[in-house]
């Protein structure tokens, strides 16, 4: 279940295509931005206002037909990791995205991840998706035995680490997948991030919300 691609909430057909390309490359946002920019004809790219929806759709379809795959993960000999996660929703609800950054124990960045969550989703849903995304992709690449999750959502913390039942409608599949993923990691804990604390996943969640806002 940890490596399964769980469904997101409603996205436009164009944003859904971007999500499909992201899934093919393990949700590595920089990889998708680069290959989409290269695939768009002429000058333009994924977030260039000059890129029309038709050009972007054609480029995404070409990429999906080309057999793209996840790039090799940076080598990591240790078994301890840090995972930053964050969710973003414009309007709460509104276009929402999830971001996650996998680091080694020395806080060297290994993988930067992002995924659109929905065109009309809330912050809590985005936070659940971010944590599930980070855990699933960590387990797909490495064999962690010790993990510190750095997160600012007390809603998710209360559910995952303090035993509360999920209160956000629709998050059950993500909550169950998170529980399964953490059960395979012998030692795990969380650090609650204050609003003033730096979170490298924040920018990825914002970019992912930009993708969720794409249409039609």
N, C-alpha and C positions, 0 to 999 in steps of 0.2 A: 504493500500500500504506500510506502514512503516514496517510491519513485513514480507512482502513478500520477498522471497529469489530471488534477481535479478540475472540474468545470468552473469557469468564472461566471459572473452575472452577465446580464445583457450587454453586448457590445455591438457596434455597427458592423456590417460585413467587412468594411475596410480594417477596422481595429481588430476584428477576429483574424483576418489574414496575417496581420503583424504578430498577433499572439501565436499563431501556428508556426511562423518563422522563428519566433523566440523559443518555442518548445523544441524545435529541431536542433538548436544550438545550445540547449541547456539553460535558456533564459539569460545568457550573457549579453547584457545590453550593449556594450561597446562593439561586440562582434556584429550584432544585428544592425546597429547604426552604420558601421563601416560597409557591410556587404549591401545594404539597401542603397546607401549613397552611391556605391560603385555601380549598382544595377540600374539606377535611374538614368535615362539618357540625357546627355548634355549637362548643363549646370543645374544643380538642385539635389535634393535628398529627402530623407524621411521627414524632417521638420522645416524644410525650405518652403516659404509661402509660394514660391514660383512653381513648385511641384504640384501638378494637378492630381486629383483623385484617380483619374484614368491612368496617368503615368505611374503613380505609386502602386495601384492595383496590378498593373501589368508587370512591374518589376518584382512584386511579391510573388506573383504566380510563377514567374520564371525561376525564382529562387527555390520555391517549393518543388518544382519539377527537376531541379538540378542535383538533388541528392545531398544537400548541405547537412552537416552533422556537427555535434559538439566538439569544439577544439580540445586538445589534450589539457588536462588540468595541470597547473604548476605542481611540481613535485614537492611532497611534504613527508618528511621521515618521522616527524613527531605524531603523537596521538592526542594532543591537546589543541583545542581550537576556541576561537571567539567568533560569535555570530551577532552582528548588528542587524536589526530589522526595523522597518518603519512602514507605515501606511499613510496615504494622503488622499483626501477627498475634498474637491472644490465644491463648496456649498453644503456638504454633509447632510443629505446626499447630493452627489454630483459625479462628474468624471473622477474616478478613483484609481490609484495605482499602488503597487506594493514594491518595496525594495529590500534587498538584503546584501550584506557584505560578509564574506567568509575570510577570516584572518587566522594566522597561526598564533601560537602562544606569545610570540614576540611582537604581535600586532602588525605584522607584514600582511598587506592585502594579497589574497590569493584569487578570489573570484568576486565579481560585482554582478548582481542579478537584479532583474526587474521584470514586472509583469502587469499589464492592465487588469483591473479588477472588474470594472463595470462602468457603464455610461451614467448610471444613476445609483451609486452605492455610497454607503456611509463609511466613516473612519474606522469603526470597529471591525467591519467586514474586511477592510483593507489591511488592518493589523493582523488579523487571523491569516489571511492569504500570505502576507509577508513572512510570518513565522513558518508556515507550512512550506512555502517556497524555499526558504533558506535551509530548513532541516532536510528536505527531500534532496536538494542539490548537494548539500554537504555529504549526505550518505551515498549519493550516486558517485562521488569522486574520491572519498576518503573513508577511513575506518576510525572514526573518532571514539575515544574512550573517556575523554574529559571535555566538557563543553560549558562555556559561559555564554549565555544569551543576554545581550544588552538591548533593552526594550523600554519604551516609554509608556506603553499601554497598560494601565492598571486593570482594565477589563480583562485582557488576555492573561495577565499575571494571576489574577484571582481564579480564573478558570483552570489554567494549566498547572500552576504550582501550588495554589492554595485550596484546590478541591471544590470550588464553586461550580454549579451547573451553568452552562452557557446561557446568557440572557439575550444575546443577539440572534434574531431570527435568521435561519439559513446557514449558520456557521457549523452545524453539527458534523458535516463531513470533514471539514477542516480540523475541528477540535479532535475528532477521532484519529485522523491521520497524524496530527501532532503528538497525541498520546502514544501512538504506535511507534513513531520515530524516536521519541525520547526514551521509550522502553528499551531500545536497542543500544543506547549510549549509557554505559555503566555509571558515570558521574555527570550530572548536569545541574546547573543552577542558573539563576537569573540575577542581573543587576538592573535596577530600575533607573532609567535615565531621566533626569530633570529636564525641563524645557530649555534650560541654559546649557545643557551638556551637548557636546558635539556628537552628531550621529551621521556617519558617512552614507548610511542607507537612505537618508532623507532626500538627497538629490535624485537618487534612482527612483524613489516613489513618485517624485514630482514628474520626472520624465515619463514614467509609466502612466500617470494620470493624463499627460499630454496625448499619449497613444489612445487612451480610453475615450478621449474627446474627439478623435478622428471620425469623420463621416463623409459621405454616407456609407 
